[in-house]
Amino acid sequence: KNVNEEADQYSEYLWKMEKNNEISEEERNSYIGIYRLLHQIEKNENNVIGRVIQTDQELTLRNLLSAVRSNKAKGMDVSVSDEFGALEDLITDNTSISQQIETAFHQKQYYQNLSKDTLEQLTPEKLKQTSIDLNLSLEAFQEQIANAQDTQEFDQSAYQDQMQRFQEASMAEDQVIQSLIDANEPVTIDHILAQAEWMNHANQTFQQIMTYSGQKKEEKTIFYDQIRERMDNLYENSDQEEGLKTSYEQLLDTCKEMLSETSMEKTSSIDVRAINLIHKQLTIAGSLSKEDDYQMPVYIGEELSVIHLKVIKGTKEGKVTASMNSKKYGDVSAEFEVDGKQVTGIIVSNDSEGVVKLSEIEPKLKELLETTGKEMKKLNFVQSNEYGKTQSAKEDIQKQDNNTDTKSLYEVAKAFITVISGKNER
């Protein structure tokens, strides 16, 4: 089961709790804690199972909870209420625990699978029917869950939720569908909604990522520093195809790892779904990068912007297109054609002041291109509301056999990113 499926499962579990008016707040906290415990056991995070086995204790819920508590597994501090007979709460901090030495592999594998089976059958309704005894073995608890009946009805509510998602997906632009096909991604409702967000609101997506990573907190998480470092590496390697692809993959992986941890900390199905939507966007982004299609986060001063970069390779033309939205320049789109050592291009903004400011980068762009042995043959600046479209560039640029290697295209891409982000001024 992949991370997106796990998040969907957790979101559905929370959603069912939210729809059940008979579950008290105390029970809700308990049920969330039980789910998280089983999730940790299934993943065997920080060798929770091994800790109990090594002490020759029975694998009861109580002993597993104690192992989690003593380990502070993944930074999770567990409080147990014997009066209620379950978990009160699961509070996450950011302390990392070094991984314990693996022992009793087959036994642990058995209990991991047992936890997985329990999670797949677990619902709030079944837990409400179950006498939760911390002294129960994991096997006995799984048997109770398997034998419990889920009588809660969700058909109408679930149908309405699904219809709303279907309507949102049906309004997606044709480009969204085509980009999924180009990336060899299944054209599902989830993917359509995720890609529509990624294509149109990548700025907000990365802003949310930075918020989740602790940007607005007094003490930023380790993920915040890692993501900023990955962004810097992305820029540094943007003049070479393999370097950019590797750096992009590392950035996406770090963001997804952070989102996976953040998702399990949330207690609202809406929050979990929102995080999972971002996770799906990043998964699709990884596939699109194989087609030289990138959404590159860059800081322009203190402002986080995203440049949608595409490198188009072919026998007749070699092109670089870039589009972005910024306070300084407005809605910007650019297109460059590279023929051998000569570069021709057009840069468009919807804002008249933005066009003036963009024209000021021309000398810097020419200078950077010269350092890579290229000449800016022609560069036009245009004001237009056709954001993301540079049709006029196709009229200005002569189509001819392409004598340009891939490296030259990526060098042009980095030169543009450098001047538009002001990195050459630092």
C-alpha positions in Angstrom: 0.0 0.0 0.0 1.5 3.3 -1.0 1.5 6.6 1.0 -1.5 8.0 -0.8 -3.6 4.9 -0.2 -2.6 5.0 3.5 -3.6 8.7 3.8 -6.9 8.0 2.0 -7.6 5.2 4.5 -6.8 7.4 7.5 -8.9 10.3 6.0 -11.9 7.9 5.6 -11.5 6.7 9.2 -11.6 10.3 10.5 -14.5 11.1 8.2 -16.6 8.2 9.5 -15.9 9.5 13.1 -17.0 13.0 12.1 -20.3 11.6 10.7 -21.0 9.5 13.9 -22.8 11.8 16.4 -22.7 9.1 19.1 -18.9 9.2 19.5 -17.8 11.4 22.4 -14.7 13.7 22.2 -12.9 11.4 24.7 -13.7 8.3 22.5 -12.6 10.2 19.4 -9.2 11.0 20.9 -8.9 7.3 21.9 -9.8 6.0 18.5 -7.3 8.2 16.8 -4.6 7.0 19.2 -5.5 3.4 18.5 -5.3 4.0 14.8 -1.9 5.7 15.1 -0.6 2.9 17.3 -1.6 0.2 14.8 -0.1 2.3 12.0 3.2 2.4 13.9 3.1 -1.3 14.5 2.4 -2.0 10.8 5.3 0.1 9.7 7.4 -1.2 12.7 8.6 2.4 13.2 11.5 2.5 15.6 11.3 -1.3 16.1 8.3 -1.1 18.4 7.6 -4.8 18.1 11.2 -5.7 18.7 11.3 -3.7 21.9 8.5 -5.8 23.4 9.9 -9.1 22.1 13.4 -8.4 23.5 11.9 -8.0 27.0 10.1 -11.3 26.8 6.7 -9.6 27.2 3.5 -10.6 25.6 2.5 -8.4 22.6 -0.5 -6.7 24.3 -1.8 -3.3 23.6 -0.5 -2.1 26.9 3.0 -3.4 26.3 3.1 -2.0 22.8 1.9 1.4 24.1 4.7 1.3 26.7 7.2 0.5 24.0 6.0 3.5 21.9 6.1 5.7 25.0 9.6 4.6 26.1 10.9 4.9 22.6 9.1 8.1 21.9 8.7 6.4 18.6 9.0 9.0 15.8 8.7 11.6 18.5 5.3 10.4 19.7 4.5 10.7 23.4 1.6 8.5 24.4 -0.6 9.0 27.5 -2.8 6.1 28.6 -6.1 6.3 30.5 -6.7 3.0 32.4 -10.1 4.3 33.4 -11.2 4.6 29.9 -9.1 1.6 28.8 -7.5 3.1 25.7 -5.4 6.0 24.4 -6.2 9.5 25.5 -4.0 11.3 23.1 -1.0 11.1 20.8 1.1 14.3 20.8 3.9 14.7 18.4 7.2 16.5 18.9 10.2 16.6 16.6 12.7 14.5 18.5 14.2 11.9 16.2 15.0 8.4 17.6 17.8 6.3 16.1 16.6 3.1 14.6 16.8 0.0 16.9 18.6 -3.2 15.8 16.2 -5.5 14.0 15.5 -8.9 15.7 13.1 -11.8 15.4 12.3 -10.8 11.8 9.6 -13.4 11.1 7.7 -12.8 14.3 7.7 -9.0 13.7 6.6 -9.6 10.1 3.6 -11.6 11.4 2.6 -8.8 13.8 3.1 -6.1 11.2 0.7 -8.1 8.9 -1.7 -8.5 11.8 -1.8 -4.8 12.4 -2.3 -4.2 8.7 -5.3 -6.5 8.6 -6.7 -4.8 11.7 -6.3 -1.4 10.2 -8.1 -2.4 7.0 -11.1 -3.6 9.0 -11.0 -0.9 11.7 -13.9 1.6 11.8 -15.1 3.9 14.7 -18.4 1.9 14.7 -16.5 -1.4 15.4 -14.4 0.2 18.1 -17.5 1.5 19.8 -18.8 -2.1 20.0 -15.5 -3.4 21.3 -14.5 -3.6 24.9 -11.1 -2.0 24.6 -8.8 -3.7 27.2 -5.2 -2.8 27.2 -4.3 -6.3 28.4 -5.7 -7.8 25.2 -3.1 -9.3 22.9 -2.8 -7.9 19.4 -4.3 -11.1 18.1 -7.3 -11.0 20.4 -7.9 -7.4 19.5 -7.8 -8.2 15.8 -10.3 -11.0 16.3 -12.7 -8.6 18.2 -12.5 -6.1 15.3 -13.0 -8.8 12.7 -16.1 -10.1 14.5 -17.7 -6.7 15.1 -20.4 -5.5 12.8 -20.2 -2.1 11.1 -23.8 -0.9 10.9 -23.2 2.8 10.3 -24.8 4.0 7.0 -22.9 6.5 4.9 -24.4 5.9 1.4 -26.1 9.3 0.9 -23.3 11.4 2.5 -20.6 9.5 0.7 -22.5 9.8 -2.6 -22.8 13.5 -2.2 -19.1 13.8 -1.5 -18.2 11.8 -4.6 -20.6 13.7 -6.8 -19.0 17.0 -5.7 -15.5 15.6 -6.6 -16.8 14.4 -9.9 -18.3 17.8 -10.8 -15.0 19.5 -9.9 -13.0 17.0 -12.0 -15.4 17.5 -15.0 -14.6 21.2 -15.1 -10.9 20.6 -15.5 -9.2 22.1 -18.6 -8.2 19.8 -21.5 -4.6 20.6 -20.7 -4.9 18.8 -17.3 -6.1 15.6 -18.9 -3.4 15.8 -21.6 -0.6 16.4 -19.1 -1.7 13.2 -17.2 -1.6 11.3 -20.5 1.8 12.7 -21.3 3.1 11.7 -17.9 1.6 8.2 -18.3 -0.5 8.7 -15.1 -4.0 7.2 -14.8 -6.7 9.7 -15.6 -8.7 9.3 -12.4 -10.8 11.9 -10.5 -8.1 12.1 -7.8 -5.4 12.7 -10.4 -7.4 15.2 -12.3 -8.1 17.3 -9.2 -4.5 17.0 -8.1 -3.0 18.0 -11.5 -5.5 20.9 -11.9 -4.2 22.3 -8.6 -0.6 21.7 -9.6 -0.9 23.4 -13.0 -2.9 26.4 -11.8 -1.8 26.9 -8.2 1.7 25.4 -7.7 2.6 28.7 -5.9 0.1 28.0 -3.2 1.1 24.3 -3.1 4.7 25.2 -2.2 3.6 27.9 0.2 1.5 25.3 2.0 4.5 22.9 2.0 6.6 25.5 3.6 3.9 26.2 6.2 3.6 22.5 7.1 7.4 22.3 7.4 7.4 25.0 10.1 8.1 28.2 8.2 5.8 30.2 10.5 6.8 28.6 13.8 9.4 30.0 16.1 11.3 26.7 15.9 11.4 25.5 12.3 11.4 21.7 11.8 14.3 19.8 10.3 12.2 19.4 7.2 12.1 23.2 6.7 15.9 23.4 6.5 16.1 20.3 4.3 13.5 21.7 1.8 15.3 25.0 1.6 18.5 23.2 0.9 16.9 21.1 -1.8 15.5 24.2 -3.4 19.0 25.8 -3.5 20.4 22.5 -5.1 17.6 22.6 -7.6 18.7 26.0 -8.9 22.4 25.2 -8.8 21.8 22.1 -11.0 19.2 23.7 -13.4 21.8 24.0 -16.2 22.1 20.3 -16.7 19.4 17.7 -17.4 20.5 14.9 -15.1 21.5 17.2 -12.3 18.1 19.0 -12.4 16.1 15.7 -12.6 18.0 14.3 -9.6 17.7 17.5 -7.5 14.0 17.8 -8.4 13.4 14.2 -7.3 15.2 14.8 -4.0 13.1 17.9 -3.4 9.8 16.1 -4.1 10.8 13.1 -2.0 11.7 15.3 1.0 8.4 17.2 0.7 6.5 14.0 0.5 8.2 12.5 3.5 7.3 15.6 5.5 3.7 15.5 4.3 3.4 11.8 5.3 4.5 12.6 8.8 2.3 15.7 9.0 -0.8 13.8 7.8 -0.7 11.3 10.7 -0.6 14.2 13.1 -3.9 15.6 11.9 -7.2 14.7 13.5 -9.5 16.1 10.8 -10.4 14.3 7.6 -10.4 17.6 5.7 -6.8 18.3 6.8 -5.7 14.8 5.9 -7.4 15.1 2.4 -5.8 18.5 1.8 -2.3 17.1 2.6 -2.9 14.0 0.5 -4.0 16.1 -2.4 -0.6 17.9 -2.2 1.2 14.5 -2.0 -0.6 13.4 -5.1 0.4 16.6 -6.9 4.1 15.9 -6.1 3.8 12.3 -7.3 2.4 13.4 -10.7 5.1 16.2 -10.8 7.8 13.4 -10.6 6.3 11.8 -13.6 6.1 15.0 -15.5 9.8 15.8 -14.9 10.6 12.8 -17.0 9.1 14.8 -19.9 11.3 17.8 -18.9 8.4 19.6 -17.3 9.2 21.2 -13.9 7.5 23.5 -11.3 10.6 25.1 -9.8 10.2 27.0 -6.5 12.5 30.0 -6.2 12.7 32.9 -3.8 12.6 36.4 -5.3 13.7 38.3 -2.3 11.5 37.0 0.5 8.7 36.0 -1.9 8.3 32.4 -2.8 7.5 32.0 -6.5 7.2 29.0 -8.8 8.6 29.0 -12.3 6.9 26.5 -14.6 9.8 25.4 -16.8 9.5 23.2 -19.9 12.4 22.1 -22.0 11.2 21.0 -25.5 13.6 18.8 -27.4 13.1 17.7 -31.0 14.6 17.2 -34.4 13.2 20.5 -35.8 13.3 22.8 -32.8 14.8 23.2 -29.3 12.8 25.4 -27.0 12.6 26.5 -23.4 9.3 27.9 -22.0 8.8 29.4 -18.6 5.9 31.0 -16.8 5.4 32.4 -13.4 3.4 34.8 -11.2 5.1 37.4 -9.1 4.4 40.7 -7.4 7.4 42.3 -9.1 6.8 41.3 -12.7 3.1 40.3 -12.8 2.0 37.2 -14.7 5.0 36.3 -16.9 5.5 33.8 -19.7 8.6 33.4 -21.8 9.7 31.4 -24.7 13.2 30.9 -26.1 14.4 29.0 -29.1 18.0 27.9 -29.3 19.6 27.2 -32.7 23.2 26.2 -32.2 24.7 29.1 -30.3 22.0 31.6 -31.2 19.0 32.4 -28.9 15.8 34.1 -29.9 13.0 34.8 -27.5 10.0 36.7 -26.2 9.0 37.6 -22.7 5.3 38.5 -22.0 3.7 40.2 -18.9 0.2 41.2 -18.3 1.4 44.3 -16.4 2.8 47.3 -18.1 5.2 48.1 -15.2 6.2 44.5 -15.2 7.2 44.7 -18.9 9.4 47.7 -18.1 11.1 45.9 -15.2 11.5 42.7 -17.3 13.2 44.7 -20.1 15.8 45.7 -17.5 17.0 42.1 -17.2 18.0 41.9 -20.9 21.6 43.0 -20.5 22.1 40.6 -17.6 20.5 37.8 -19.6 22.7 38.5 -22.6 25.8 38.6 -20.4 25.0 35.2 -18.8 24.4 33.6 -22.1 27.7 34.9 -23.4 29.5 33.1 -20.5 28.1 29.8 -22.0 29.1 30.7 -25.5 25.7 31.8 -26.8 24.4 35.0 -28.4 21.0 36.6 -27.8 20.0 37.3 -31.4 16.6 38.7 -30.7 14.5 39.3 -27.6 11.1 41.0 -27.5 9.1 42.2 -24.5 5.3 42.3 -24.8 2.4 43.3 -22.7 -0.5 40.8 -23.0 -3.2 39.2 -20.8 -2.6 35.9 -22.5 -0.7 34.5 -19.5 1.2 31.3 -20.2 0.8 31.7 -23.9 3.5 33.1 -26.2 1.9 32.5 -29.5 3.6 35.6 -31.0 7.0 34.0 -30.3 6.1 31.3 -32.8 5.7 34.0 -35.4 9.0 35.7 -34.6 11.0 32.5 -34.5 12.0 30.8 -37.7 11.5 27.0 -37.7 14.6 25.2 -38.9 16.6 22.0 -38.3 17.8 22.1 -34.8 21.5 22.0 -34.2 21.2 22.5 -30.4 22.2 20.0 -27.8 20.1 19.4 -24.6 22.8 21.0 -22.4 22.4 24.3 -24.3 18.7 24.3 -23.6 19.2 23.8 -19.9 21.9 26.5 -19.8 19.4 29.0 -21.3 16.8 27.8 -18.7 19.2 28.5 -15.8 20.2 31.9 -17.3 16.5 33.0 -17.3 15.9 31.7 -13.8 19.0 33.5 -12.6 18.0 36.9 -13.9 14.3 36.6 -13.1 14.9 35.6 -9.5 17.7 38.1 -9.0 20.2 35.4 -8.0 22.9 37.1 -10.0 22.6 40.2 -7.8 23.5 38.3 -4.6 
